[in-house]
Amino acid sequence: MTADGEGGPGHVEQHAEAFDHAVITQVAGDQNVYLPVHGPAPRALHSLPAVHGTLIGRDDEIQELLDLLDPGNEGGLAVVVSAIAGLPGVGKTTLALHAANRAVELGWFPGGHLFLDLRGYDPVGKVTAGQALGALLRALCGADADLPVDPEEQAAVYRSQLAARVADRGPVLLVLDSASSAAQVEPLLPGGHRHRVLVTSRHTLASLPASLIDLTVLKAADAANMIKSSLIAANRGDPRPAREPEALAQLAERCGFLPLALQITAANLMVESERSLADLAGELKDEQARLALSYSDDEQTLAVRASFELSYRRLPPEQAQLFRLLSLNPTAQVSLEAAAALTAVSVGQSRSLLVKLAQAHLIEPVGEQRWRMHDLLRLYARELADRHIGVNDQEEAFDRLLEYYRTTAGAADDHLCALPGDSLPERFPGRMAALAWLDGERLNLVAAVTLAVATARPRIAMSLTEHLAVFLNQGRHSDDAITTGQHAVTAARELGDRDSEGRALNNLGSGLMQARRFEEAIDAHTRAAGIHRELGNQQREGAALNNLGLVLREVRRFEEALEADTRDLAICRELGDRHGEGRALNNLGCGLLQARRFEEAVDAHTRAAGIHRELGDRHSEGMALNNLGLVLREAGRFEEAIEAHTQDLAICRELGEGDSEGTALNNLGLVLREVRRFEEAIGAHTRAAAICRELGDRQGEGMALNNLGLVLREVRQLEEAVDALTRAAAIFRELGDQGSQGTAFEGMVVNNLAVVLREARRFRRMRRLWRAVMGRGRSIGNGRPR
């Protein structure tokens, strides 16, 4: 932008570039770039697990953690991370949760609290930094939020969401459990100095900008007191701790002063209320001596194994069998229904057995009808399974579990893919319940695909991958989609199943596209289309061509994209697939818009909207109408564009789709401004900004405020325009500080603000503004039609 330059006094030039499907209009020298809003309102961030009872022997550590967690104590660090390191079973997670819950009770984190298990030492596989970031973004933005797929963009949105939350509600506490490396944690650190992150790990993670606490075993007196407190809590009249103080001390010592072993030993004593402490101490001593002949581990490991052995021996046969079989589950967390599938017993029987195992401290409840097994206990249970369960019986149990995951995922997928009028399985009452199940079991399901391939069950791997494809795509779990897709391709090739290979390649291509690995995605979709063409399966060829067109548009190969969309459309018409025809027409229209072939694009979107209206698919009809409005506006057919966006807006409100309503309002406002219906445009942009604010979409709010400011300028409400544009600039400055595209958008908004300030004759402020933003660069917009 230049002011009072070679164009003469008062001359202002503005520059804006748009990529993807951003829409730029220029009226009287001003630009409007609208970024659509995606995603429902942010969830309340309250996922910190509760803790019960008193923490024994950790007063100093708790106080140290609270000093570090206090948001008023900046400590000279951009972010304070407290990494609690220590050997397995020493109580890292318990200490972290006690400190975190205490900090929340003190009111330090009104912005919310999040807990995430990184599974850093899980034999099936740890949670990658990308997977963790996706999980946190979904917690911040909602399960169905349309999130970016580029890791850097995800990180920018994540930090922006946290920055907005601290401004609106206050700081957030993030607890990251069981990290195995600093690399798992570093991308998850928020900006600023008010949020707090608490990390647990068996390693010190010294490279983190953290205050480190190395947790050791309990002191002898505290260890004895832990057993005593557990017994008294269970039975206030239990005389054994007072009657046998020496035996109590011996028990603590033979547990290695390790909290996990102490808890299990106390649980055994609660069950055997008549047994003396000395008797159990003697048995532990004998057991440790026996184990020392087989294992050369350190004393703490022997102590833990001894406590495991004694606790396991006291289990009735049904509980012991379930304990062993739980080690076959793909991850440490298991649901009630999955446990029932493993054991081939009823859900009621399974619940009773799980509750008993939890009472013995061999598993722990982690949610409604979900349990978790400590990783040491899981390894121990796996040893027992190999020792006491025959190979055939293990195979049968694992097959039952995989079949449970496969059939239930299939029922959930039916809900996600349902069209109006489809009959649906009764397994889930509706789409949201199906999504909740898939979200809760995602780690197990993805790990199950990996294990199915590793254990020579290729058909299960292929089937389960296909049932997960839509969920992983919609949830933007690109890493999981690529992992399962690659496994499915491998399995199909091993079987020589060309049809399954084509389907797997198509699913893999979608995951690669989301990960912005476009060339690989193009190759996968091209090969998928070729395989299905070779087999004469036109329907699946069309699906692959549809996805191929989407990727080709991403890399701006518009003519090739149009060719793929046209071939897909022809196939759908030949097969009489009306829903597919509507989808293909909508995609074709988007490609024609990018190729600036407006009349053809109008025709494609009009036909798409008509087909979806005929089928009763209101959501898809609204998408087609929104895209039709964008094309009509580009073609200068403003009244028709207003009608299209108005119809889309009505559908969004009918369906309760708040995010899409924001898109419709902002697009409608842009066209209303074109026909000088300024008051209606002001109303549309004002409501759009409010919706974006409610959804926590800072970028969308900023664009809506920018557009609002430009309309207010048109009606000479210059002070109100200055206010709207100032707020927009502040939002984009904040986003730019978080590493997103905010800096580029800020330049565009500042250009517009400078124009309004000049017209309001506020030259002094304009000069200050100009000095502050010189050198910020050209403006870039990024948006997509629905």
C-alpha positions in Angstrom: 0.0 0.0 0.0 1.2 3.5 -0.7 -0.3 6.7 0.7 0.4 10.2 -0.8 2.7 8.5 -3.2 3.2 8.8 -6.9 -0.6 8.5 -7.4 -1.0 11.8 -5.8 -2.3 13.1 -2.4 -4.9 10.7 -0.9 -4.1 8.0 -3.4 -4.1 4.6 -1.7 -3.1 1.3 -3.3 -4.0 -2.1 -1.7 -2.8 -5.5 -2.6 -4.4 -8.8 -1.9 -3.7 -12.3 -3.0 -6.1 -15.2 -2.6 -5.4 -18.8 -2.9 -7.5 -22.0 -2.6 -11.1 -20.8 -3.0 -10.8 -17.4 -1.3 -13.2 -14.8 -2.7 -11.9 -11.3 -3.2 -14.2 -8.4 -4.3 -13.0 -4.9 -5.0 -15.4 -2.0 -4.7 -14.0 1.5 -4.6 -10.6 0.2 -4.0 -11.4 -2.0 -1.0 -11.1 -5.7 -0.7 -13.2 -8.3 1.0 -11.7 -11.7 1.6 -14.0 -14.0 3.5 -12.7 -17.1 5.3 -15.6 -19.5 6.1 -16.2 -20.6 9.6 -15.8 -24.3 10.3 -16.5 -26.3 13.4 -19.0 -26.2 16.3 -18.5 -24.3 19.5 -15.5 -25.1 21.7 -16.2 -27.7 24.3 -15.8 -27.0 28.0 -12.3 -28.1 28.8 -12.8 -30.3 31.9 -11.2 -33.6 31.2 -8.9 -33.9 34.3 -9.6 -37.3 36.0 -10.7 -37.0 39.6 -8.6 -38.4 42.4 -9.7 -39.9 45.7 -8.2 -40.3 49.1 -5.1 -38.7 50.6 -1.7 -38.7 49.0 0.8 -40.1 51.4 4.4 -38.9 51.7 4.4 -36.4 48.9 3.7 -33.1 50.7 7.0 -31.5 49.6 6.5 -32.5 45.9 2.9 -31.3 45.9 4.0 -27.9 47.3 6.7 -27.6 44.7 4.3 -28.5 41.9 1.8 -25.9 43.1 4.4 -23.2 43.2 5.2 -24.0 39.6 1.6 -24.2 38.5 0.6 -20.9 40.0 -0.3 -18.7 37.0 0.9 -15.7 39.0 4.4 -17.1 39.1 5.9 -16.5 35.7 9.3 -17.9 36.7 11.1 -16.2 33.9 9.9 -18.8 31.4 7.7 -18.4 28.4 5.9 -21.5 29.6 6.5 -23.4 32.8 6.5 -27.2 32.3 6.8 -29.5 35.3 8.1 -32.8 34.2 7.8 -35.6 36.8 10.2 -38.4 36.1 10.4 -41.7 37.9 10.5 -45.5 37.5 7.2 -47.4 36.7 4.9 -47.6 39.7 6.4 -44.8 41.7 3.2 -42.7 41.5 4.0 -40.1 38.9 0.5 -39.9 37.5 -1.1 -39.9 40.9 1.1 -37.1 42.1 0.4 -35.1 38.9 -3.4 -35.5 39.2 -3.4 -34.6 42.9 -1.5 -31.4 42.2 -3.6 -30.6 39.1 -6.9 -31.1 40.9 -5.7 -28.9 43.8 -4.7 -26.2 41.4 -8.1 -26.3 39.7 -9.8 -26.2 43.1 -7.8 -23.0 43.9 -9.4 -21.4 40.8 -6.2 -21.0 38.9 -7.4 -22.4 35.6 -10.8 -20.9 34.7 -10.0 -21.6 31.1 -10.3 -25.3 31.7 -8.1 -28.4 32.0 -7.1 -31.2 29.7 -5.6 -34.6 30.3 -4.0 -36.6 27.6 -2.3 -40.0 27.9 0.6 -40.1 25.5 1.3 -43.8 26.0 5.0 -43.2 25.6 5.9 -46.7 26.7 3.1 -48.7 25.2 4.3 -51.7 23.2 1.6 -51.2 20.6 2.8 -47.7 19.9 3.0 -44.2 21.5 0.8 -41.3 20.6 2.7 -39.2 18.1 2.9 -35.4 18.5 0.6 -35.0 15.5 -2.0 -37.3 17.0 -1.8 -35.5 20.3 -2.1 -32.1 18.7 -5.2 -33.3 16.8 -6.8 -34.6 20.0 -6.2 -31.3 21.8 -7.6 -29.3 18.8 -10.7 -31.4 18.8 -11.1 -30.8 22.5 -10.7 -27.1 21.9 -12.8 -26.8 18.7 -15.2 -29.7 18.9 -15.2 -33.3 17.6 -16.5 -32.3 14.1 -14.4 -29.2 13.7 -13.0 -28.6 10.2 -9.3 -28.4 11.2 -6.3 -27.7 9.1 -4.2 -30.7 8.1 -0.8 -29.1 7.8 1.1 -29.7 11.1 2.4 -26.1 11.2 -1.1 -24.7 10.5 -2.5 -27.1 13.2 0.0 -25.8 15.7 -0.8 -22.2 14.8 -4.6 -22.9 15.3 -3.9 -24.7 18.6 -1.9 -21.8 20.0 -4.4 -19.3 18.7 -7.3 -21.2 20.4 -5.3 -21.2 23.6 -4.5 -17.5 23.3 -8.2 -16.7 22.7 -9.2 -18.8 25.6 -6.8 -17.1 28.0 -8.2 -13.7 26.9 -11.8 -14.8 27.2 -11.8 -17.1 30.2 -8.4 -17.5 31.7 -5.4 -19.9 31.6 -5.7 -23.6 30.8 -3.9 -26.5 32.5 -2.7 -29.3 30.3 -1.6 -32.6 31.8 0.4 -34.8 29.5 0.9 -38.3 31.0 3.5 -40.9 30.1 5.7 -39.0 27.6 8.7 -40.9 26.5 10.5 -38.1 24.8 10.7 -34.3 24.6 9.6 -34.6 20.9 6.2 -35.9 22.0 5.7 -32.8 24.1 7.3 -29.8 22.4 4.7 -29.2 19.7 2.0 -29.2 22.4 3.5 -26.3 24.4 1.2 -23.2 24.3 2.5 -19.7 23.7 2.5 -17.0 26.4 3.3 -17.5 30.1 -0.1 -18.0 31.8 -1.0 -21.5 30.7 0.6 -24.4 32.5 1.7 -27.9 31.2 2.4 -30.8 33.6 4.3 -33.7 32.1 5.0 -37.2 33.5 7.7 -39.4 32.1 10.1 -42.2 33.1 12.8 -39.9 31.7 13.8 -36.4 32.9 13.1 -34.8 29.5 15.9 -32.3 30.3 15.7 -30.5 26.9 12.2 -29.1 27.7 11.9 -25.6 29.1 10.9 -27.2 32.3 11.3 -27.4 36.1 12.2 -31.0 36.7 11.1 -33.2 39.6 12.7 -36.6 39.9 10.3 -38.8 41.9 11.8 -41.5 44.1 10.2 -44.3 46.2 8.5 -43.4 49.5 10.4 -43.0 52.7 10.0 -46.1 54.9 7.6 -44.4 57.4 5.4 -43.0 54.6 5.3 -46.4 52.8 4.1 -48.1 56.0 1.6 -45.3 56.6 0.3 -45.8 53.0 -0.7 -49.5 53.8 -2.0 -48.5 57.2 -4.2 -45.7 55.8 -5.6 -48.0 53.2 -6.6 -50.6 55.8 -8.1 -48.0 58.1 -10.1 -46.4 55.3 -11.6 -49.8 54.4 -12.2 -50.8 58.0 -11.8 -48.2 60.7 -11.6 -50.9 63.3 -8.8 -52.9 61.7 -6.5 -53.7 64.6 -3.5 -55.1 62.5 -1.5 -51.9 61.9 -1.4 -51.0 65.6 -0.9 -54.6 66.7 1.9 -55.4 64.2 4.1 -52.3 63.7 7.2 -54.3 62.9 5.4 -56.5 60.4 3.9 -53.4 58.8 7.4 -52.0 58.4 8.6 -55.3 56.9 5.7 -55.3 54.4 6.6 -51.7 53.3 10.2 -52.7 52.8 9.3 -55.9 50.9 7.2 -53.8 48.6 10.3 -51.8 47.8 8.5 -48.7 49.2 6.9 -48.5 45.7 3.4 -47.1 45.7 2.0 -49.5 43.1 3.2 -52.6 45.1 2.0 -51.0 48.3 -1.5 -50.5 46.8 -1.8 -54.1 45.6 -0.5 -55.5 48.9 -3.0 -53.3 50.9 -5.8 -54.6 48.6 -4.9 -58.2 49.4 -5.0 -57.4 53.1 -8.4 -55.8 52.7 -9.8 -59.0 51.2 -8.1 -61.3 53.8 -9.2 -59.3 56.8 -8.2 -62.1 59.2 -4.7 -62.6 57.9 -1.8 -61.2 59.9 0.6 -58.7 58.5 3.5 -60.9 59.5 2.1 -63.8 57.5 1.9 -61.8 54.3 5.3 -60.2 54.9 6.8 -63.7 55.2 5.1 -64.8 52.0 6.3 -61.8 50.1 9.9 -62.6 51.3 9.6 -66.1 50.1 8.1 -65.0 46.7 10.9 -62.5 46.2 13.5 -65.1 46.9 11.8 -67.4 44.3 11.7 -64.7 41.7 15.3 -63.7 42.3 16.2 -67.1 40.9 14.5 -66.3 37.6 15.0 -62.6 37.2 18.1 -60.4 37.6 16.1 -57.2 37.9 16.6 -54.6 40.7 14.9 -54.8 44.1 12.0 -52.6 43.1 11.2 -54.7 40.1 11.3 -57.9 42.2 9.1 -56.3 44.8 6.5 -55.3 42.2 6.5 -58.8 40.6 6.1 -60.4 44.0 3.1 -58.3 44.8 1.6 -59.1 41.4 2.1 -62.8 41.9 0.5 -62.9 45.4 -2.4 -60.8 44.2 -3.0 -62.9 41.1 -3.0 -66.2 43.0 -5.9 -64.9 45.1 -8.1 -64.3 42.1 -11.0 -66.7 41.5 -10.7 -68.6 38.2 -13.0 -66.3 36.2 -11.3 -63.1 37.4 -7.8 -64.6 36.7 -8.9 -65.6 33.2 -10.1 -62.1 32.4 -7.0 -60.6 33.8 -4.9 -62.7 31.5 -7.1 -62.0 28.5 -7.1 -58.3 28.9 -3.4 -58.3 27.8 -4.7 -59.3 24.3 -6.5 -56.0 23.9 -4.6 -53.7 21.4 -4.0 -50.9 24.0 -4.1 -50.6 27.8 -7.6 -49.2 27.9 -10.6 -51.6 27.4 -14.3 -51.1 27.3 -16.9 -53.3 29.0 -18.2 -54.7 25.7 -14.6 -55.4 24.5 -13.9 -57.3 27.7 -17.0 -59.3 27.3 -16.0 -60.2 23.7 -12.6 -61.4 25.0 -14.1 -63.7 27.6 -17.2 -64.8 25.7 -19.4 -64.0 28.8 -22.3 -61.6 29.2 -21.9 -57.9 29.6 -23.3 -58.2 33.1 -20.8 -60.9 34.1 -18.0 -59.0 32.5 -18.8 -55.8 34.5 -18.8 -57.7 37.8 -15.4 -59.3 37.0 -13.9 -55.9 36.0 -15.2 -54.3 39.2 -13.5 -57.0 41.2 -10.2 -56.6 39.4 -10.4 -52.9 40.0 -11.0 -53.5 43.7 -7.8 -55.6 43.7 -5.9 -52.6 42.1 -5.1 -54.8 39.1 -6.9 -52.4 36.8 -8.3 -48.9 37.3 -11.5 -47.2 36.1 -10.9 -44.4 33.6 -14.4 -43.4 32.6 -17.9 -44.8 32.2 -17.5 -48.5 31.5 -13.8 -48.2 30.6 -10.8 -49.5 32.5 -7.1 -49.2 32.1 -4.3 -51.6 33.0 -0.9 -50.3 34.2 1.7 -51.1 31.6 3.7 -53.3 34.1 0.6 -55.2 35.0 -0.1 -55.6 31.3 3.3 -57.1 30.6 2.8 -59.4 33.6 -0.7 -60.5 32.4 0.8 -61.2 28.9 3.3 -63.5 30.5 0.5 -65.3 32.3 -1.5 -65.6 29.2 1.4 -67.3 27.3 1.9 -69.6 30.3 -1.6 -70.6 31.1 -3.7 -70.1 27.9 -3.2 -72.3 24.9 -2.3 -70.8 21.6 -5.6 -71.9 20.1 -7.6 -70.4 23.0 -5.7 -67.1 22.7 -6.3 -67.0 18.9 -10.1 -67.6 19.5 -10.3 -64.8 22.1 -8.4 -62.4 19.8 -10.7 -63.3 16.9 -13.7 -62.6 19.0 -12.3 -59.2 20.0 -11.4 -58.2 16.4 -14.8 -59.3 15.2 -16.4 -57.2 17.9 -14.4 -54.1 16.8 -15.1 -54.9 13.1 -18.9 -55.3 13.4 -19.4 -52.4 15.8 -17.2 -50.1 13.6 -19.3 -51.2 10.7 -22.5 -50.2 12.4 -21.0 -46.9 13.4 -19.9 -46.3 9.8 -23.4 -47.0 8.6 -24.6 -44.0 10.6 -21.9 -41.8 9.3 -22.6 -42.6 5.7 -26.4 -42.7 6.0 -28.6 -40.9 3.4 -32.1 -39.7 4.2 -34.5 -42.7 4.4 -31.8 -45.3 5.0 -32.5 -48.0 7.5 -29.8 -48.0 10.2 -28.5 -50.7 12.6 -30.0 -50.4 16.1 -26.5 -50.8 17.7 -26.4 -46.9 18.0 -29.3 -44.6 18.6 -28.0 -42.0 16.2 -25.0 -40.5 14.5 -23.6 -38.7 17.5 -23.6 -41.9 19.6 -21.8 -43.7 16.7 -19.2 -40.8 16.6 -18.7 -41.0 20.3 -18.0 -44.7 20.2 -15.5 -44.3 17.3 -13.8 -41.4 19.1 -13.5 -43.4 22.3 -12.2 -46.5 20.6 -10.0 -44.9 17.9 -6.7 -45.9 19.4 -7.9 -49.5 19.9 -9.3 -49.7 16.4 -6.2 -48.3 14.6 -4.0 -50.6 16.7 -6.3 -53.5 15.9 -5.6 -53.0 12.2 -1.9 -53.1 12.8 -2.2 -56.3 14.9 -4.5 -57.9 12.4 -1.8 -57.5 9.7 1.0 -58.6 12.0 -1.0 -61.8 13.0 -1.9 -62.7 9.4 -5.5 -61.6 9.5 -5.5 -59.6 6.3 -9.3 -59.7 5.6 -10.1 -58.3 9.1 -7.5 -55.5 8.5 -9.1 -54.6 5.2 -12.6 -54.7 6.5 -11.9 -52.7 9.6 -9.9 -50.1 7.6 -12.9 -49.6 5.3 -15.2 -49.1 8.2 -12.9 -46.5 9.7 -12.2 -44.5 6.5 -15.1 -42.0 6.7 -14.6 -41.4 10.4 -10.9 -40.9 10.1 -11.4 -38.6 7.1 -14.1 -36.5 8.7 -12.2 -36.3 12.0 -9.0 -35.3 10.1 -7.0 -38.1 11.7 -4.7 -38.2 8.7 -1.9 -40.1 10.5 -4.3 -42.9 11.4 -5.8 -42.9 7.9 -2.4 -43.3 6.3 -1.4 -46.0 8.8 -4.5 -48.1 8.3 -4.6 -47.4 4.6 -1.1 -48.7 4.1 -1.8 -51.8 6.1 -4.9 -52.5 4.0 -3.0 -52.1 0.7 -0.4 -54.5 2.0 -3.0 -57.0 3.1 -4.9 -56.8 -0.2 -1.8 -57.4 -2.2 -0.8 -60.4 -0.1 -4.2 -61.9 -0.9 -4.1 -60.9 -4.6 -7.5 -59.1 -4.0 -7.5 -56.4 -6.7 -10.9 -54.9 -5.7 -9.8 -54.5 -2.1 -6.5 -53.1 -3.2 -8.4 -50.4 -5.2 -10.6 -49.5 -2.2 -7.6 -49.4 0.1 -5.7 -47.1 -2.3 -8.7 -44.8 -2.4 -8.9 -44.6 1.4 -5.1 -44.1 1.6 -5.2 -41.3 -0.9 -7.8 -39.4 1.2 -5.5 -39.6 4.2 -2.5 -38.5 2.2 -4.5 -35.5 0.8 -5.3 -34.4 4.4 -1.7 -34.7 5.3 -1.0 -32.4 2.2 1.1 -35.2 0.6 -0.6 -34.3 -2.7 1.6 -36.1 -5.2 1.3 -39.3 -3.3 -2.4 -38.8 -3.0 -2.7 -38.3 -6.7 -0.8 -41.5 -7.4 -3.0 -43.5 -4.9 -6.3 -42.2 -6.4 -5.0 -42.7 -10.0 -4.0 -46.3 -9.3 -7.3 -46.9 -7.5 -9.3 -45.6 -10.4 -7.2 -47.7 -12.8 -7.8 -50.9 -10.8 -11.6 -50.4 -10.7 -11.7 -49.5 -14.4 -9.8 -52.7 -15.1 -12.2 -54.7 -13.0 -15.3 -53.0 -14.6 -16.5 -51.6 -11.2 -17.7 -48.2 -12.4 -19.1 -47.1 -9.0 -15.8 -47.5 -7.3 -14.0 -46.0 -10.2 -16.2 -42.9 -9.9 -15.5 -42.6 -6.2 -11.7 -42.7 -6.9 -12.1 -40.1 -9.7 -14.1 -37.9 -7.3 -11.3 -37.9 -4.8 -8.7 -37.5 -7.6 -10.4 -34.3 -8.7 -10.3 -32.9 -5.2 -6.5 -33.4 -5.0 -5.8 -32.1 -8.4 -7.6 -28.9 -7.5 -5.4 -28.6 -4.4 -2.3 -28.4 -6.7 -4.1 -26.1 -9.2 -4.1 -28.7 -12.0 -7.6 -27.4 -12.9 -8.0 -29.0 -16.4 -7.1 -32.4 -15.1 -9.4 -32.0 -12.1 -12.3 -31.1 -14.5 -11.5 -34.1 -16.6 -11.7 -36.4 -13.5 -14.9 -34.7 -12.3 -16.5 -35.0 -15.7 -15.7 -38.7 -15.9 -17.1 -39.2 -12.4 -20.3 -37.4 -13.4 -20.7 -39.6 -16.5 -20.3 -42.8 -14.5 -22.9 -41.7 -11.9 -25.4 -40.8 -14.6 -24.8 -44.2 -16.4 -25.3 -46.0 -13.1 -28.4 -43.9 -12.2 -26.6 -42.9 -8.9 -28.5 -39.6 -8.2 -26.7 -38.9 -5.0 -23.3 -39.5 -6.6 -24.4 -37.3 -9.5 -25.2 -34.4 -7.2 -21.8 -34.8 -5.5 -20.0 -34.9 -8.8 -21.9 -31.8 -10.1 -21.0 -29.8 -7.0 -17.3 -30.8 -7.3 -17.4 -30.0 -11.0 -18.9 -26.6 -10.3 -16.1 -25.7 -7.9 -13.5 -26.6 -10.5 -15.3 -24.6 -13.2 -15.3 -21.6 -10.8 -11.6 -21.9 -10.4 -11.2 -22.1 -14.2 -13.3 -18.9 -14.4 -16.0 -20.7 -16.5 -18.8 -19.1 -14.6 -21.9 -20.0 -16.6 -21.0 -23.7 -16.7 -20.3 -23.5 -12.9 -23.7 -22.0 -12.3 -25.4 -24.7 -14.3 -23.5 -27.5 -12.4 -24.3 -26.1 -8.9 -27.9 -25.4 -9.8 -28.3 -29.1 -11.0 -26.5 -30.3 -7.8 -28.9 -28.4 -5.6 -31.9 -29.7 -7.4 -30.8 -33.3 -7.1 -30.1 -33.0 -3.4 -33.4 -31.3 -2.9 -35.2 -34.1 -4.7 -33.4 -36.7 -2.5 -34.2 -34.8 0.7 -30.5 -34.3 1.5 -30.7 -30.9 3.0 -27.1 -30.6 4.1 -25.8 -31.3 0.6 -28.4 -29.0 -0.9 -27.2 -26.2 1.3 -23.6 -26.8 0.3 -24.5 -26.6 -3.4 -26.5 -23.4 -2.8 -23.6 -21.8 -1.0 -21.3 -22.6 -3.8 -23.9 -21.5 -6.4 -24.0 -18.1 -4.6 -20.3 -17.7 -4.8 -20.3 -18.3 -8.6 -23.3 -16.0 -9.2 -21.5 -13.2 -7.3 -18.4 -13.7 -9.4 -20.6 -13.6 -12.5 -22.2 -10.3 -11.4 -25.6 -11.9 -11.0 -26.1 -10.4 -7.6 -29.8 -10.8 -7.0 -29.6 -14.5 -7.8 -26.6 -14.8 -5.5 -28.6 -13.2 -2.7 -31.4 -15.7 -3.2 -29.0 -18.7 -3.2 -27.3 -17.6 0.0 -30.6 -16.8 1.6 -31.9 -20.3 0.9 -28.6 -21.8 2.2 -28.9 -19.7 5.4 -32.5 -21.1 6.0 -31.2 -24.6 5.6 -28.3 -24.0 8.0 -30.7 -22.7 10.6 -33.2 -25.6 10.0 -30.4 -28.1 10.6 -28.8 -26.2 13.5 -25.5 -25.9 11.8 -24.0 -22.9 13.5 -20.7 -23.0 11.7 -22.3 -23.2 8.2 -24.7 -20.4 9.3 -21.7 -18.1 9.8 -20.4 -18.9 6.3 -23.8 -18.2 4.8 -24.2 -14.9 6.6 -20.9 -13.6 5.6 -21.2 -14.6 2.0 -24.7 -13.1 2.0 -23.4 -9.8 3.5 -20.8 -9.5 0.7 -23.4 -9.7 -2.0 -25.8 -7.4 -0.2 -23.0 -4.8 -0.1 -22.6 -5.2 -3.9 -26.3 -4.1 -4.4 -26.0 -1.3 -1.8 -28.4 -2.9 0.7 -26.0 -1.7 3.3 -28.2 -2.0 6.5 -28.9 -5.7 5.7 -25.2 -6.3 5.0 -24.3 -4.7 8.3 -26.8 -7.0 10.1 -25.4 -10.1 8.3 -21.7 -9.4 9.0 -22.5 -8.4 12.7 -24.3 -11.7 13.2 -21.5 -13.6 11.4 -18.9 -12.0 13.7 -21.0 -13.0 16.7 -21.3 -16.6 15.6 -17.5 -16.8 15.0 -16.9 -15.4 18.4 -19.2 -18.0 20.0 -17.4 -20.7 18.0 -14.0 -19.5 19.1 -13.0 -19.0 15.4 -10.8 -15.9 15.8 -9.8 -15.8 12.1 -13.4 -16.0 11.0 -14.4 -13.3 13.5 -11.6 -11.1 12.2 -12.7 -11.4 8.6 -16.3 -10.7 9.5 -15.3 -7.6 11.4 -13.2 -6.5 8.4 -16.2 -6.8 6.1 -18.4 -5.1 8.6 -16.0 -2.2 8.8 -16.1 -1.8 5.0 -19.9 -1.7 4.9 -20.0 0.8 7.7 -17.6 3.0 5.7 -20.1 2.9 2.8 -22.8 4.4 5.0 -20.3 6.9 6.5 -20.5 5.5 10.0 -16.7 6.1 10.1 -16.2 5.8 13.9 -18.0 2.5 14.0 -16.0 1.4 11.0 -12.8 2.3 12.7 -13.9 0.3 15.8 -14.7 -2.8 13.7 -11.5 -2.7 11.7 -9.4 -2.0 14.8 -10.8 -5.1 16.4 -10.2 -7.1 13.3 -6.5 -5.9 13.1 -6.1 -6.8 16.8 -7.3 -10.3 16.2 -5.0 -10.8 13.2 -2.1 -9.3 15.1 -2.7 -11.8 17.9 -2.9 -14.7 15.4 0.2 -13.5 13.7 2.0 -13.6 17.0 1.0 -17.3 17.2 2.6 -18.1 13.9 -0.5 -18.4 11.7 -1.5 -16.3 8.7 -2.7 -13.5 10.9 0.2 -11.3 9.9 -0.8 -11.4 6.3 -4.5 -10.8 7.0 -3.5 -8.0 9.4 -1.9 -6.2 6.5 -5.1 -6.3 4.5 -7.2 -5.0 7.4 -4.7 -2.2 8.2 -4.9 -1.1 4.6 -8.7 -0.8 5.0 -8.3 0.9 8.4 -5.9 3.5 6.9 -8.5 4.4 4.3 -11.2 4.9 6.9 -8.9 6.9 9.2 -8.0 9.2 6.3 -11.7 9.7 5.5 -12.4 10.4 9.2 -9.5 12.9 9.0 -7.7 11.2 11.9 -4.3 11.8 10.3 -2.3 11.5 13.5 -3.6 8.1 14.3 -3.1 7.0 10.7 0.6 8.0 10.7 1.1 6.1 14.0 -0.7 3.1 12.5 1.4 3.3 9.3 4.7 3.4 11.2 3.6 0.4 13.3 2.9 -1.8 10.3 5.4 -0.8 7.6 7.1 -3.8 6.2 4.4 -6.4 7.2 4.0 -7.5 3.5 1.2 -8.3 1.2 -2.2 -9.6 2.3 -3.1 -13.3 1.8 -6.5 -14.7 2.1 -7.4 -18.4 2.5 -10.9 -19.7 2.3 -13.1 -22.5 0.9 -16.6 -22.9 -0.3 -18.7 -25.5 1.6 
